[in-house]
Amino acid sequence: MRIRLGTRGSMLALAQSDWVAGRLRTAGHDVEVVRIVTEGDLRPVDTVPGEGIFVAAIANALKRGEIDVAVHSAKDVPLEEESDLVIAAYPERADPRDALVTKSKAQSLANLPANATVGTDSPRRAGFVRAARGDLRIVPLHGNVDTRLRRLDAGEVDALVIAAAGLDRLGRGARIDQRIDPKVITPAPAQGALAIQARRTDGALLEALEKLDEQDVRLAVEAERSVLSATGGTCRAPVGALASMEGERFTMIVGGVNSDGSDLRVEVIEGERSNAIALAGAAGRRLAGAVLLR
């Protein structure tokens, strides 16, 4: 089967899409990778990203029939589903944790010098860092992975907190000083996961993509996104959730904090796999009732 696979043109997006394309080619398909410019790619580096700006142009190309499959970072996919599109597969997940990267090889968040500067583009990361170390100074730092690494190396900040998955996928995992405990900085819902999207009507293609779908990853991502949905937040909300499955058991860390570091709440929930979505939604509602999430 010939498959046109749409993706952003960033190095990370291409690394992710090339990985998916490789899996499809191994299965015997003829895959063409199509680069698509999104709203997020056209904005200045230091612009705060909004919900869906890395996804909409690719999803629209899929709806228009210009591509057959879209590959997204799952955490960027808006909570509201497209009626004519479906996430056909959530393949195996990369490390979902956040990572600390420093120039000084500080080894951990706890070991950073007093009043050190930490670069991040995320209210969630900023809030959890401030809750863990109130003396640290947060510096808003946007841009792709290599841009942020260059700014760290240039001395603009003392450390970065950034998704481990992006560093690993780009072969930059050796830069990581610490893969941070999810109870200290709870990852964004769906962080480290890929979402492979297709049209609902493409039956043969959906059947081919189903072979890439990992059921444990799908349930974990859907449960994590249920937490975010229950809080009424978007992908920029200071809300974290990380689920794991073991047999018929389900465990999830749910965390929330205001971006100034106040009102930290971290909860671990456990239960039956079959109740994962309901338990996640209830945890999200509890979180929204306890923390302003601003």
Steps between C-alpha positions, in 0.01 A plus 500: 500500500625849415475731802564876507603582855463863610720662762646829614843579363685539831786264576303336781183461293700349214677261737162387633347467155802319357467248783132442414580486128766239571251282682254527211769425240605193696139385470528531121346842435633771266524812718558860392568752778331835426616806692228747595551850643278564803400821676743414778789485252426851370502670840809668647709271722404680821125486434294299748334214308122464509293185496506309175733731308734212413214271397228693312675544163595132487151385599349729235730354234381156609135604469564647153658175384845653445654241735380162626646495851604768748757453775468726804651526844200369692518774763444763226174347374199707617263327740202556271494220243468559126176337385645365175846408631616238747819418690566169330804408709701594804829315440753416769571795725831673568605603852211720621700675773640851504876536499748738659784616276778721638837639396650420840389134514310573821355146489165595651253782560591485869868559420456817294672802660286741701312749280598320180305585183287230338367534146162356408213582266239329719283639784477141628876453521544849646247429774645164600857636496400792722317265736811282529754784521351840581838672459541406134425768242289401198597647162241461219681309227324388183622345178587153382725261690826604336417871537449454872820299534693773317358766731600292801851455362521875429440569869150649478389261774666258741266210426213380284199290589388333179329180385734202515329346197602783268862477606501122461337506156756751375791302638564760771429273795859526622433864586253399772621548858182370665182330385274663755276296731138546379396574859734802494406623152198313371522474119246657268216265403612286203861625516735269311218340299433528127151521350454360149189654346299392195159547342220294654391383154838351396426145609798322341744762631351487850550124498866546404557765767334286766810280496698794646253561782610412853192445716676586827626827352156582361328449834770693687478796262121504503496487881756780528304716257185427702670666798571811295148506358346472846698803620375707207860570401690504172845369410647813667331436837726428802358147520695176484393137472694180442326163480643149485343159453606170651275216398150597608623766744524872433716756682510872437687797644290817474655836582401863485648826617465869433775634275636702794561173689211535742229244581700195393294181494627157397283190531563135413192304400470127441225274382378255242599558140134496400436803723799705383310772314244549777769511770703747296204731448418494871863584583489792258185637663660471845805683372292781350317535831822526702730712281424814298731375220591849388 
